[in-house]
Amino acid sequence: MTTTVVRATSSPAFLALVPHLLECTPRESLVVVPFGRGRSLGAMRVDLPPAGDVSVQDGVASTVIGMACKVARTDAVAIAVYTDDVLTGSAHAPHTGIVDAVRARADICGLRVVDALAVGADGWTSYLDPSAETRPLSEIQDAARPELAGDVSGDHLAAAGLPTSSAADAERVEQLLVDVEHSLRRSRDRRRLSPARRAAAEAVAAEIADPPALFENVVTLPEEHVELPQLAALAFCLERPALRDVALMQWTGDLAIGDAVFRAQTAFRGGESVPEDLARPMWGEGACPDPARLRIGLELCRRVASLVVRERRPGPLAACAWLAWATGRSTHAAAYAQAALEIDGRHGLSDIMRTMIDAGRLPEWVFERPTSPAGTGSSRGSRVP
């Protein structure tokens, strides 16, 4: 896939682009867009800090500019504040404290600030021009380019909501999970199953028998071809940390990696340590994964989480948190981890994810960018004059 470059020749044109860089329309947010040689290299969003807390503002500014500096080839940044405040009639644009802190930190780090803008409930304005008036939001809408396709009307939390699943599908998945658990334990209840239910449970058990093959099948099949028995098998695995981690590491690489991690997990139960090279991606280290593969894995886990009963959700929600984090979506990752911890306050991976997100840690690979316009990943960028 190739990179789409959209020339943003004005502030409204840039503001029309920002939601497409973020794949959402942020609210009560600070957005920093790093640039390299006049071209945007992505976008970072954080919640707006309290207006009067200077120490928190300085900490946020240091964090976001530090992240911008980690993006290869960054030499400038643009700042956008999204607020529900009304701008008309205000003597000054809101949240000047955090904008000034970001500008000061950017200057210390040798980064040029190409623009600093506020988008409010009734218009937009500039922080760089003290005499700037509030301009209508319609200017942003009018500056939108036809190349910018896709619905970005939802806010930064909207995409973290689970998809809607039918009650019939959810009931079917729960029945399959209960039946396969009886089947694998060869419990007395297994003998009471009807022939049809026993056959269905055995089909799910067959999927579970080779976890890496299951994980590869579901991530490579078209979404509409992944059937409920496969989703039930995936749900079974995501409830079990060792198998869940195989899925996550396999989706950062390929089937061979999944097989290697599965063997290592089996050996780990026998007292052997997991090789460091297989564990590194879990902490965001190593080669850059295929973003499309991670996104497919995330959608699968979201679908599973929407199908299973509440007590089974922490596993798939934790997987969602890790996959969202691995693609640079810390806001979504935090929402998934929190949802899991509300069900199981001691859930291991969810607690780890919350700790890493609170510390501002992101995978090293999210700061990498293709070295040519026809790189292996896809991105949407902009150019400024």
C-alpha positions in Angstrom: 0.0 0.0 0.0 1.3 3.5 -0.8 1.2 6.7 1.2 -1.4 9.3 0.5 0.1 12.8 0.8 -2.4 15.7 1.1 -1.1 19.2 0.8 -2.4 21.3 3.7 -1.8 24.9 2.5 -3.8 26.6 5.3 -4.8 26.2 8.9 -8.3 25.1 8.1 -7.0 22.5 5.7 -4.6 21.2 8.4 -7.5 21.0 10.9 -9.5 19.1 8.3 -6.7 16.6 8.1 -6.1 16.0 11.8 -9.1 13.7 12.4 -8.0 11.5 9.5 -4.6 11.2 11.0 -6.2 10.1 14.3 -9.0 8.2 12.7 -11.4 10.1 15.0 -12.5 13.6 16.0 -11.0 14.2 19.4 -12.7 16.0 22.3 -11.0 17.8 25.2 -7.7 16.8 23.7 -4.3 18.0 22.9 -3.0 16.8 19.6 0.6 17.1 18.5 1.6 16.3 14.9 5.3 15.7 14.2 6.7 16.8 10.9 9.8 15.8 8.9 10.8 18.0 6.0 7.4 19.5 5.8 5.5 16.2 5.9 3.4 14.9 8.8 4.7 11.7 10.4 1.6 10.7 12.4 -0.3 12.3 15.2 -0.4 11.9 19.0 -3.4 12.7 21.2 -3.6 13.1 25.0 -6.3 14.3 27.3 -6.1 18.0 28.1 -4.5 18.5 31.5 -6.2 20.7 34.2 -6.0 24.4 33.1 -4.4 25.7 36.3 -1.9 22.9 37.2 1.4 24.1 35.8 3.4 21.0 37.0 1.0 18.6 35.2 1.0 20.8 32.1 4.9 20.7 32.0 4.8 16.9 32.5 2.4 16.4 29.6 4.4 18.8 27.4 7.6 16.9 28.1 5.9 13.6 27.4 4.4 14.5 24.0 7.5 16.4 22.8 9.7 13.5 23.9 7.5 11.1 21.9 7.7 13.5 18.9 11.5 13.5 19.1 11.5 9.7 19.0 9.7 9.7 15.6 12.5 9.4 13.0 13.3 12.6 11.1 11.1 14.9 13.2 12.1 18.5 12.8 8.9 20.4 13.5 5.5 20.0 15.2 2.0 21.4 14.9 -0.3 21.7 17.9 -4.1 21.5 18.0 -6.3 21.8 21.0 -9.8 20.4 20.8 -12.2 21.7 23.5 -15.9 21.9 24.2 -15.4 25.6 25.3 -17.0 28.4 23.3 -14.3 30.6 21.8 -16.4 33.6 20.7 -16.1 36.5 23.1 -13.1 35.1 25.0 -10.2 37.4 25.4 -7.7 34.6 24.9 -7.9 31.1 23.4 -8.5 28.5 26.1 -5.8 26.2 27.4 -2.9 28.6 26.6 -0.9 27.1 29.5 -0.5 23.7 28.0 0.1 25.2 24.5 2.8 27.5 25.9 4.4 24.5 27.7 4.5 22.5 24.6 5.9 25.3 22.6 8.6 25.9 25.2 9.6 22.2 25.3 9.6 22.1 21.5 12.0 25.1 21.4 14.3 23.4 24.0 14.4 20.3 21.7 15.1 22.3 18.6 11.7 21.6 17.0 10.0 24.4 15.0 6.3 25.0 15.8 4.6 25.3 12.4 1.1 26.0 13.8 -0.8 26.1 17.1 -4.6 26.1 16.8 -7.7 25.7 19.0 -10.9 24.1 17.8 -13.9 25.0 20.1 -17.6 24.4 20.1 -18.3 27.4 17.9 -15.2 28.0 15.8 -11.4 27.8 15.6 -8.5 30.2 16.2 -4.8 30.5 16.3 -2.5 30.7 19.3 0.4 32.1 17.3 -1.5 35.3 16.4 -2.6 37.3 19.5 -5.0 39.3 17.4 -6.7 36.3 15.7 -10.4 36.2 15.8 -12.6 33.2 16.1 -13.3 31.7 12.7 -16.3 29.6 11.8 -16.1 25.8 11.9 -17.5 25.7 8.3 -14.1 26.8 7.1 -12.6 23.5 8.3 -15.5 21.6 6.6 -15.0 23.5 3.4 -11.3 22.8 3.4 -11.8 19.0 3.6 -10.3 17.2 0.6 -12.0 14.4 -1.4 -8.9 12.2 -0.8 -9.8 12.1 2.9 -12.4 9.3 2.8 -13.8 7.5 5.8 -16.0 8.3 8.8 -14.1 10.1 11.5 -17.1 11.6 13.3 -16.7 9.5 16.4 -14.6 10.8 19.3 -11.3 9.2 20.5 -13.2 6.7 22.7 -15.9 5.7 20.2 -13.8 3.1 18.4 -13.1 1.3 21.7 -16.7 0.3 22.1 -17.3 -3.4 21.4 -19.3 -4.4 18.3 -22.9 -5.4 18.6 -23.5 -9.2 18.6 -26.8 -10.9 18.5 -28.1 -12.7 21.6 -28.5 -15.9 19.6 -24.8 -15.8 18.5 -23.7 -15.1 22.1 -25.8 -18.0 23.4 -24.4 -20.3 20.8 -20.8 -19.4 21.7 -21.4 -19.9 25.4 -23.0 -23.3 24.7 -20.0 -24.3 22.6 -17.6 -23.2 25.3 -19.4 -25.0 28.1 -19.7 -28.2 25.9 -16.1 -28.2 24.8 -14.9 -27.8 28.4 -17.0 -30.8 29.4 -15.6 -32.6 26.4 -12.0 -31.9 27.1 -12.4 -32.9 30.8 -14.4 -36.0 29.7 -16.8 -35.2 32.5 -20.0 -37.0 33.2 -21.9 -34.0 31.6 -20.2 -34.9 28.3 -22.0 -38.2 28.0 -25.3 -36.3 28.5 -24.8 -34.1 25.4 -26.9 -34.8 22.4 -25.0 -36.2 19.4 -25.3 -32.9 17.6 -23.9 -30.9 20.5 -21.2 -33.5 21.1 -20.1 -33.2 17.5 -20.1 -29.4 17.6 -17.9 -29.5 20.8 -15.5 -32.0 19.2 -15.2 -29.7 16.2 -14.2 -26.8 18.5 -11.8 -29.1 20.4 -10.2 -30.0 17.1 -9.5 -26.3 16.4 -8.0 -25.9 19.9 -5.8 -28.9 19.4 -3.4 -26.8 17.2 -3.6 -23.2 18.5 -1.1 -21.7 16.1 -3.0 -23.1 13.1 -6.2 -21.7 14.6 -4.6 -18.2 15.1 -3.3 -18.2 11.6 -6.6 -19.3 10.1 -8.7 -16.6 11.8 -6.2 -13.8 11.0 -5.9 -14.6 7.3 -9.5 -15.5 6.5 -11.9 -12.8 5.4 -13.8 -11.6 8.4 -17.1 -12.9 7.1 -15.6 -16.4 6.7 -14.6 -16.7 10.4 -17.5 -18.8 11.8 -18.8 -19.1 15.4 -17.0 -22.4 16.2 -13.7 -20.7 15.3 -14.6 -17.7 17.4 -15.5 -20.0 20.3 -12.2 -21.8 20.0 -10.4 -18.4 19.9 -12.4 -17.4 23.0 -11.3 -20.6 24.8 -7.6 -19.7 24.0 -7.9 -16.0 25.0 -9.1 -17.0 28.5 -5.8 -18.9 29.0 -2.8 -16.6 29.3 -0.3 -19.0 27.8 -2.4 -19.5 24.7 -3.4 -15.8 24.5 0.3 -14.8 24.5 0.9 -17.2 21.6 -1.8 -15.5 19.6 -0.4 -12.0 20.3 3.2 -12.9 19.4 2.1 -14.9 16.4 0.1 -11.9 15.1 3.2 -9.7 15.4 5.0 -12.2 13.1 3.8 -15.4 11.4 2.9 -19.0 11.9 6.5 -20.0 12.5 6.8 -17.6 15.4 3.5 -18.9 16.8 4.8 -22.4 16.7 8.0 -21.4 18.4 6.2 -19.5 21.1 3.8 -22.4 21.6 6.7 -24.8 22.1 8.4 -22.3 24.4 5.3 -22.0 26.5 5.0 -25.7 26.7 8.6 -26.0 27.8 8.1 -23.1 30.3 5.5 -25.2 32.1 8.3 -27.8 32.5 10.6 -25.3 34.1 12.5 -23.9 31.1 12.7 -20.1 30.5 11.1 -18.5 27.4 13.8 -17.3 25.0 14.3 -13.6 25.2 13.9 -13.0 21.4 10.4 -14.6 21.5 9.3 -12.5 24.5 10.7 -9.1 23.3 7.7 -8.1 21.2 5.4 -8.4 24.2 7.2 -5.4 25.6 7.1 -3.5 22.3 10.7 -4.3 21.3 11.9 -5.8 18.0 11.0 -5.6 14.4 8.0 -3.6 13.3 4.9 -5.9 13.0 2.5 -5.7 10.0 -0.1 -3.1 11.2 -2.8 -4.7 9.1 -2.3 -8.0 10.8 -2.5 -6.5 14.2 -5.7 -4.7 13.3 -7.3 -7.8 12.1 -6.3 -9.5 15.4 -7.8 -6.6 17.3 -11.1 -6.8 15.5 -11.2 -10.6 16.1 -10.6 -10.1 19.8 -13.2 -7.3 19.9 -15.7 -9.6 18.3 -14.9 -12.4 20.8 -15.3 -10.0 23.7 -18.7 -9.0 22.4 -19.9 -12.6 22.2 -18.8 -14.1 25.5 -20.5 -13.7 28.9 -19.1 -11.1 31.2 -17.0 -13.4 33.4 -15.1 -14.6 30.2 -14.3 -11.1 28.9 -11.1 -10.2 30.7 -9.0 -12.4 28.5 -10.2 -11.1 25.1 -10.3 -7.5 26.5 -6.7 -7.8 27.7 -5.8 -9.0 24.2 -7.6 -6.0 22.8 -5.7 -3.7 25.1 -2.3 -5.2 24.0 -3.2 -5.1 20.3 -4.5 -1.5 20.5 -1.3 -0.5 22.4 0.8 -2.3 19.8 -0.8 -0.1 17.1 -0.2 3.1 19.0 -3.7 3.5 20.3 -3.0 4.0 24.0 -6.4 5.6 24.7 -8.2 2.6 23.4 -5.8 0.2 25.1 -6.5 1.9 28.5 -10.3 1.6 27.9 -10.0 -2.1 27.2 -7.7 -2.7 30.2 -10.0 -0.8 32.5 -13.0 -2.7 31.3 -11.2 -6.0 32.0 -10.1 -4.9 35.5 -13.7 -3.8 36.4 -14.6 -7.5 35.9 -11.4 -9.0 37.4 -9.4 -6.5 39.5 -6.4 -8.9 39.6 -6.2 -9.7 35.9 -2.5 -9.9 35.1 -2.1 -8.7 31.5 -4.7 -6.0 32.0 -2.9 -4.6 35.0 0.4 -4.7 33.2 -1.1 -2.8 30.3 -2.6 -0.2 32.6 0.8 0.3 34.3 2.7 0.7 31.0 0.1 3.1 29.6 0.1 5.2 32.8 3.9 5.4 32.4 3.5 6.7 28.9 5.3 3.7 27.4 4.6 2.8 23.7 6.2 0.1 21.5 9.4 1.2 19.9 8.0 0.3 16.5 5.2 2.9 16.5 7.9 5.6 16.2 9.2 4.0 12.9 8.1 5.2 9.5 8.8 3.8 6.0 11.9 5.3 4.4 10.2 5.6 1.0 6.7 6.5 -0.1 6.0 2.9 -1.1 6.9 1.4 2.2 5.5 -1.8 3.6 3.0 0.1 5.8 0.3 2.6 4.9 -0.1 6.1 6.3 -1.9 9.3 5.4 0.3 12.4 5.6 0.2 16.1 4.8 2.6 18.7 3.6 2.8 22.2 4.8 4.3 25.1 2.8 
